[in-house]
Amino acid sequence: MKFDYLTKRRVGMILAFSLALTGTAAYTGVQADGENRVLPGKNTEGLTAGVASALNPGNIEGLNVTAGITDILYDTTYVAVKNNGLDKVGQGLDSEDSSENKEEKQENTLESVCGYKNLGIAQVEGNLNVRKKATTDSSIVGKMTNHDACEIVKTKGDWVKIKSGKVEGYVKSEYLLTGEEAVKAAKKEIIKVVTVNTTTLRVREKASEDSSILSLVGEGEDLVVESVKDGWYKVEVDDQKGYISGDYVDVSEKLPTAESVKELEKGEGVSDTRVSLVQYALQFVGNPYVWGGTSLTNGIDCSGFTMQVYARYGISLPHHAASQPGYGRRISASEARPGDLFFYGSGSSIGHVGIYIGNGQIVHASNPRTGIKISSAYYRTPICVVSYL
């Protein structure tokens, strides 16, 4: 037992002496080029003093060697070093990420954002055309608005093939955020939505089956959730807010995606005027909604949108959705052609209007959150359809 004790002490003293010499060498090496690296007024004992004081042989059995060295190496105010990497030596002793940093990095992985593996986020004013092929001469298959999300499939020169919602096609790469920039932008855009899983769902004024009906919403429609109350979800349908029962919806978190659109061609009862009107209206997708507004670029509401688009083609309509049907001819929804107007509301009371663009879709100024957008013509049950052309 005595032999072991003496051996420990001798080994400890040898170790301390070796480390002290190492500290001296390190300190000398810092000044090897002949320049004085010790700051005036600072401790001139340098690294050697720190190592020697920490490694007191008399306390060898209770010594924390790492702490003794680290205390000196972290104090970069004692030694001024040129930019040769020596001033970073202390940082290397803590190379492993903390659990908090690891969690943060994990949260920022691309797979953590709503299931996207190679995320792209549209960065554009107004809207971004999604084309069938990687050329500006190709037909438009969809439109993305600012901050819409997509899965990047592949890159082809200056073009990127993407999938966004039901749309698949090509967009210019300059209009997409990717990598960590896309992740950061996406996390600000994640929304909680309810998807209608019944044929027609009533939107009520209050969270009760006895409350009056504001609107009827079709199956498959996504509605943004504002709040939850006793199994009822508060949602926004165009510029109206109401409640839907949680018994008839699926809840999820999503990112906004592109809307599909098929370019119109002349023929089959579609005149030049109708094609031109629809194309003119679609160029404003993504622009803001402002109640009472009349600017197609800076802010407009639903009836203002139809009023201004029709004015370009010599047709005057009032800035009031409920009054606009009186200026045209009512037709059935099955007779609708591009350029006709679909009207929506509660019961027989009209409160919203959109322009039919063909293929079962409308373009309309929906609400402050989405602005001017493309929707299914039957996302709500239409009250009437009117033709003016």
Rosetta blueprint (number, residue, H / E / L):
1 M L
2 K H
3 F H
4 D H
5 Y H
6 L H
7 T H
8 K H
9 R H
10 R H
11 V H
12 G H
13 M H
14 I H
15 L H
16 A H
17 F H
18 S H
19 L H
20 A H
21 L H
22 T H
23 G H
24 T H
25 A H
26 A H
27 Y H
28 T H
29 G H
30 V H
31 Q L
32 A L
33 D L
34 G L
35 E L
36 N L
37 R L
38 V E
39 L L
40 P L
41 G L
42 K L
43 N L
44 T L
45 E L
46 G H
47 L H
48 T H
49 A H
50 G H
51 V H
52 A H
53 S H
54 A H
55 L L
56 N L
57 P H
58 G H
59 N H
60 I H
61 E H
62 G H
63 L L
64 N L
65 V H
66 T H
67 A H
68 G H
69 I H
70 T H
71 D H
72 I H
73 L H
74 Y L
75 D L
76 T L
77 T L
78 Y L
79 V E
80 A L
81 V L
82 K L
83 N L
84 N L
85 G L
86 L H
87 D H
88 K H
89 V L
90 G L
91 Q H
92 G H
93 L H
94 D H
95 S L
96 E L
97 D L
98 S L
99 S H
100 E H
101 N H
102 K H
103 E H
104 E H
105 K H
106 Q H
107 E H
108 N L
109 T L
110 L H
111 E H
112 S H
113 V L
114 C L
115 G L
116 Y L
117 K L
118 N L
119 L E
120 G E
121 I E
122 A E
123 Q L
124 V L
125 E L
126 G L
127 N E
128 L E
129 N E
130 V E
131 R E
132 K L
133 K L
134 A L
135 T L
136 T L
137 D L
138 S L
139 S L
140 I E
141 V E
142 G E
143 K E
144 M E
145 T E
146 N L
147 H L
148 D L
149 A E
150 C E
151 E E
152 I E
153 V E
154 K E
155 T E
156 K E
157 G L
158 D L
159 W E
160 V E
161 K E
162 I E
163 K E
164 S E
165 G L
166 K L
167 V E
168 E E
169 G E
170 Y E
171 V E
172 K E
173 S H
174 E H
175 Y H
176 L E
177 L E
178 T E
179 G H
180 E H
181 E H
182 A H
183 V H
184 K H
185 A H
186 A H
187 K H
188 K L
189 E L
190 I L
191 I E
192 K E
193 V E
194 V E
195 T E
196 V E
197 N L
198 T L
199 T L
200 T E
201 L E
202 R E
203 V E
204 R E
205 E L
206 K L
207 A L
208 S L
209 E L
210 D L
211 S L
212 S L
213 I E
214 L E
215 S E
216 L E
217 V E
218 G E
219 E L
220 G L
221 E L
222 D E
223 L E
224 V E
225 V E
226 E E
227 S E
228 V E
229 K E
230 D L
231 G L
232 W E
233 Y E
234 K E
235 V E
236 E E
237 V E
238 D L
239 D L
240 Q E
241 K E
242 G E
243 Y E
244 I E
245 S E
246 G H
247 D H
248 Y H
249 V E
250 D E
251 V E
252 S E
253 E E
254 K E
255 L L
256 P L
257 T L
258 A L
259 E E
260 S E
261 V L
262 K L
263 E L
264 L L
265 E L
266 K L
267 G E
268 E L
269 G L
270 V E
271 S L
272 D H
273 T H
274 R H
275 V H
276 S H
277 L H
278 V H
279 Q H
280 Y H
281 A H
282 L H
283 Q L
284 F L
285 V L
286 G L
287 N L
288 P L
289 Y E
290 V L
291 W L
292 G L
293 G L
294 T E
295 S E
296 L L
297 T L
298 N L
299 G E
300 I E
301 D L
302 C H
303 S H
304 G H
305 F H
306 T H
307 M H
308 Q H
309 V H
310 Y H
311 A H
312 R L
313 Y L
314 G L
315 I L
316 S L
317 L L
318 P L
319 H L
320 H L
321 A L
322 A L
323 S L
324 Q H
325 P H
326 G H
327 Y H
328 G L
329 R E
330 R E
331 I E
332 S L
333 A H
334 S H
335 E H
336 A L
337 R L
338 P L
339 G L
340 D L
341 L E
342 F E
343 F E
344 Y E
345 G E
346 S E
347 G L
348 S L
349 S E
350 I E
351 G E
352 H E
353 V E
354 G E
355 I E
356 Y E
357 I E
358 G E
359 N L
360 G L
361 Q E
362 I E
363 V E
364 H E
365 A E
366 S E
367 N E
368 P L
369 R L
370 T L
371 G E
372 I E
373 K E
374 I E
375 S E
376 S E
377 A L
378 Y L
379 Y L
380 R E
381 T L
382 P L
383 I L
384 C E
385 V E
386 V E
387 S E
388 Y L
389 L L
